[in-house]
Amino acid sequence: MRICKVILVILFVLMTALTCFSHFYRQKSVDDTPPVLTCTQEVLEVSVSASQEELLQGITAWDDRDGDLTGEIMVDHISTLISDNTAKITYVVFDHADNASKLTRTVAYTDYEAPKFSLSQPLVFDVGKTVTLLDRLTAYDQVDGDLTGSIRMTVQNLNIAAAGTYSITLQVTNSLGDTAIVPVSVIIRENSKLPSITLQEYLVYLKRGDRFDPESYLLRVTEPVADKERTCPLDEVSIDSKVDVDTPGVYEVTYQYTGEAGTGKTILTVVVA
């Protein structure tokens, strides 16, 4: 009986020791400590076309089990713009036990520009004709490239049955959340026999303080005369420009020419940023 009690005590001690050892081993073997991400540049200045390697500048990762994990760091996501040219970029790294660590810092794009529209033809249409901008309007952005398919247009009281000048607002947003809005004018003319004024461009962007010469955009003026097209003198075109290159905004320059059938006009939209 005494021997049995001794054996039981020994077994109890062994089981207790084994349990403690198992718990200690499990604690030592389980890795629940995430890696540490370190940043030496709080604000990263790069081009909008920066490579993955450039976006990872100044970021290192270290894990207490796996050591240096810098080569495992990935860009998790980039936020929409928080100012004119800055966003938040978040990085993530995993150790071999799948513990994750994240770090966020500011990225400043050195060459960022907002999306821009382009017009290849004037917004002049004859009374009763279909008004479409899809054959002459495009949008481009440094980040996403062609944004034409994302253009939205807001039409204000457009009446194709009545000659006049109407307003359409163009809007497009890129993947950084930056929205460009430009109002343009659509001219509905009385008939196709009115003079046509052709410009080099119909929508231009200027930086504040740039030189602007509205006459330099005039290409040619023509009007139909006796089933032929006559070229008209450019110096007879009247130009009405109120563009202020020192004040950001959207301006219009109106070009007019009066011929045998009446007065034809076209508009150049100027965006000063």
DOTILUM-560735 format. One line per field, with one value per residue (C-alpha): x, y, z; residue number from 1; residue in three letters. Coordinates in steps of 0.001 Angstrom, whole numbers, plus 500000, padded with zeros to 6 digits. Example, Ala and Ser with C-alpha at 12.3 -4.5 7.8 and 13.67 -1.06 7.14 Angstrom:
<recs>
xx	[512300|513670] $
yy	[495500|498940] $
zz	[507800|507140] $
pos	[1|2] $
code	[ala|ser] $
</recs>
This chain:
<recs>
xx	[500000|502823|504581|501420|501220|504857|504274|501225|503171|505978|503517|501816|505155|506133|502816|503058|506606|505610|502675|504888|507538|504916|503454|506911|507886|504668|505182|508695|507746|504637|505572|502967|505275|504866|507849|508880|508672|510988|510834|513711|511710|508426|507581|508535|508936|508543|507131|503592|505213|507494|508395|507714|511361|511161|508017|509856|512707|513613|511506|513069|511612|513074|511649|512901|512706|513257|515700|515792|512497|513068|512864|509386|507804|504894|502800|499399|497520|497721|494973|493217|494843|494836|496127|497054|499836|500094|498548|499037|500874|500575|503108|502707|505112|504531|506902|507054|504367|502045|502227|501595|502851|501823|503232|501784|503584|503003|503908|504345|504195|506768|505176|501489|498926|495150|493229|492870|490328|491064|488829|489773|486855|484781|481551|479525|476417|473621|470060|468211|471369|472414|474855|477547|480877|482074|483673|485849|486256|488890|490397|493869|495688|499291|498151|495481|496169|493031|490021|487680|485312|484881|483822|480481|478609|475962|473842|472048|468921|470372|467841|468992|465941|467014|470197|472246|475103|474585|476663|477888|479972|482620|483754|486192|487804|491015|491944|493504|490121|491086|488171|488596|485607|485546|482510|482409|480051|478166|477099|473926|474115|471290|472612|475685|476234|477643|481446|483422|486385|489052|491479|494709|493060|489700|490606|494000|495654|497955|500005|499598|501729|502099|502022|498776|498216|494660|495549|498118|495332|493597|494156|491703|488269|486096|482576|480528|479994|478256|478838|482497|484468|486115|489047|488557|491233|492270|492822|489084|488277|487193|488538|486978|489305|489063|491717|493650|496758|497477|494199|493356|490019|488220|487916|486478|487825|485217|486245|483756|483732|480945|480513|477862|475434|475929|478257|479983|481774|483685|485009|488365|488179|491228|491964|494478|495827] $
yy	[500000|502340|501511|502386|505801|506500|505490|507754|510714|510113|509918|513135|514952|513652|514667|518123|518535|517310|519750|522664|521707|521369|524769|526360|524747|525846|529380|529414|527821|529926|533158|535846|538863|540913|542363|545957|548399|551393|554534|556970|559331|560610|562242|560399|562590|560659|560934|559740|557036|555840|552158|549779|550017|553817|553674|551473|553923|554413|551497|548528|545569|543403|540353|538821|535316|535828|538711|541165|541175|544365|542434|541181|544637|545396|548462|547714|550681|554351|556703|559359|562785|564626|567855|569092|566522|564377|561075|558457|555254|552170|549317|545779|542948|539394|537149|533369|532904|535217|538001|541265|544762|547966|551467|554593|557712|560633|560464|563740|563565|565929|566112|565579|567373|567131|565424|567511|567677|568129|569313|568471|570311|573410|573012|574579|572844|573768|574245|570927|568808|566276|567704|565180|565738|562143|562576|565503|565376|563371|563380|562326|561919|561072|558445|556556|557569|557812|558853|559618|556827|558380|561848|563069|566002|568258|570104|573305|574153|573088|573617|572419|574045|577568|579376|580554|579772|577107|575789|572244|571272|568602|566479|563597|561928|559893|556966|559348|560974|564215|565725|568152|570354|572637|574535|574937|576700|575083|577294|576439|578460|579411|577659|576036|578972|581131|581583|578841|579783|577120|577314|575501|574301|574742|574086|575092|574990|577752|578063|581189|583954|582318|584504|584309|585535|584768|585651|582854|580260|581447|578988|579917|581318|580053|580633|578976|581233|579976|576304|577000|577584|580963|581665|584869|587265|586551|590206|590798|588415|590189|588677|589197|587960|588554|585998|586983|584807|586011|584719|580989|580180|579204|581853|582069|583814|584526|584781|586322|586973|588573|587371|587466|585186|586673|586339|583101|582540|579985|579852|578987|577789|578752|577165|579058|576986] $
zz	[500000|500930|497656|495691|497356|496510|492929|492711|494111|491670|488760|489926|490103|486670|485155|486721|485457|482004|481898|482943|480399|477641|478482|478578|475267|473626|474882|473492|470157|469372|467554|468141|467967|464755|462856|463445|460517|460626|458482|457964|455678|457066|453722|450542|447446|444183|440674|439992|437852|440678|440698|443588|444576|444739|446863|449381|449947|453606|454925|456775|458689|461468|463227|466483|464962|461235|461315|458394|456483|454479|451230|452184|452579|450221|449446|450981|449510|448612|449746|447721|447732|451048|449461|445985|445544|448682|449770|452474|451575|453791|453866|455223|456061|457328|459270|458753|461407|459460|462014|460163|460775|458986|458698|457054|455862|453497|449815|447909|444112|442627|439167|439835|437695|437864|435026|431877|429081|425404|422548|418973|417316|418132|420074|417269|415921|413528|414766|414900|414662|417299|419825|420700|422399|422304|418878|419988|423772|425665|429174|430259|433529|434514|436988|435031|431443|429291|431388|428502|429487|432942|431755|433082|431571|433068|430517|431432|429413|426051|423258|419848|418246|419189|418192|421141|423497|426152|429040|429660|432699|432206|435146|435554|438599|438693|440960|443492|443983|442259|440326|437442|436569|433535|432199|428410|426024|423161|420262|418339|415106|412787|409687|408165|405774|408553|408597|410382|412569|413074|415993|416815|420028|421690|425312|426718|430137|431367|434503|436550|435043|431607|428520|426545|422998|421760|418154|418013|418256|415075|412230|409491|408711|405874|404585|401835|398810|395653|396467|397194|400344|400581|402902|404861|406181|409767|410568|410232|413093|416267|419496|422915|425668|429395|430345|433481|433629|437165|438570|438516|436941|433741|431019|427513|424448|421763|418094|415641|411912|409904|406315|403627|405472|408912|411896|412820|416096|418115|421662|423171|426798|428864|432250|434395|437297] $
pos	[1|2|3|4|5|6|7|8|9|10|11|12|13|14|15|16|17|18|19|20|21|22|23|24|25|26|27|28|29|30|31|32|33|34|35|36|37|38|39|40|41|42|43|44|45|46|47|48|49|50|51|52|53|54|55|56|57|58|59|60|61|62|63|64|65|66|67|68|69|70|71|72|73|74|75|76|77|78|79|80|81|82|83|84|85|86|87|88|89|90|91|92|93|94|95|96|97|98|99|100|101|102|103|104|105|106|107|108|109|110|111|112|113|114|115|116|117|118|119|120|121|122|123|124|125|126|127|128|129|130|131|132|133|134|135|136|137|138|139|140|141|142|143|144|145|146|147|148|149|150|151|152|153|154|155|156|157|158|159|160|161|162|163|164|165|166|167|168|169|170|171|172|173|174|175|176|177|178|179|180|181|182|183|184|185|186|187|188|189|190|191|192|193|194|195|196|197|198|199|200|201|202|203|204|205|206|207|208|209|210|211|212|213|214|215|216|217|218|219|220|221|222|223|224|225|226|227|228|229|230|231|232|233|234|235|236|237|238|239|240|241|242|243|244|245|246|247|248|249|250|251|252|253|254|255|256|257|258|259|260|261|262|263|264|265|266|267|268|269|270|271|272|273] $
code	[met|arg|ile|cys|lys|val|ile|leu|val|ile|leu|phe|val|leu|met|thr|ala|leu|thr|cys|phe|ser|his|phe|tyr|arg|gln|lys|ser|val|asp|asp|thr|pro|pro|val|leu|thr|cys|thr|gln|glu|val|leu|glu|val|ser|val|ser|ala|ser|gln|glu|glu|leu|leu|gln|gly|ile|thr|ala|trp|asp|asp|arg|asp|gly|asp|leu|thr|gly|glu|ile|met|val|asp|his|ile|ser|thr|leu|ile|ser|asp|asn|thr|ala|lys|ile|thr|tyr|val|val|phe|asp|his|ala|asp|asn|ala|ser|lys|leu|thr|arg|thr|val|ala|tyr|thr|asp|tyr|glu|ala|pro|lys|phe|ser|leu|ser|gln|pro|leu|val|phe|asp|val|gly|lys|thr|val|thr|leu|leu|asp|arg|leu|thr|ala|tyr|asp|gln|val|asp|gly|asp|leu|thr|gly|ser|ile|arg|met|thr|val|gln|asn|leu|asn|ile|ala|ala|ala|gly|thr|tyr|ser|ile|thr|leu|gln|val|thr|asn|ser|leu|gly|asp|thr|ala|ile|val|pro|val|ser|val|ile|ile|arg|glu|asn|ser|lys|leu|pro|ser|ile|thr|leu|gln|glu|tyr|leu|val|tyr|leu|lys|arg|gly|asp|arg|phe|asp|pro|glu|ser|tyr|leu|leu|arg|val|thr|glu|pro|val|ala|asp|lys|glu|arg|thr|cys|pro|leu|asp|glu|val|ser|ile|asp|ser|lys|val|asp|val|asp|thr|pro|gly|val|tyr|glu|val|thr|tyr|gln|tyr|thr|gly|glu|ala|gly|thr|gly|lys|thr|ile|leu|thr|val|val|val|ala] $
</recs>
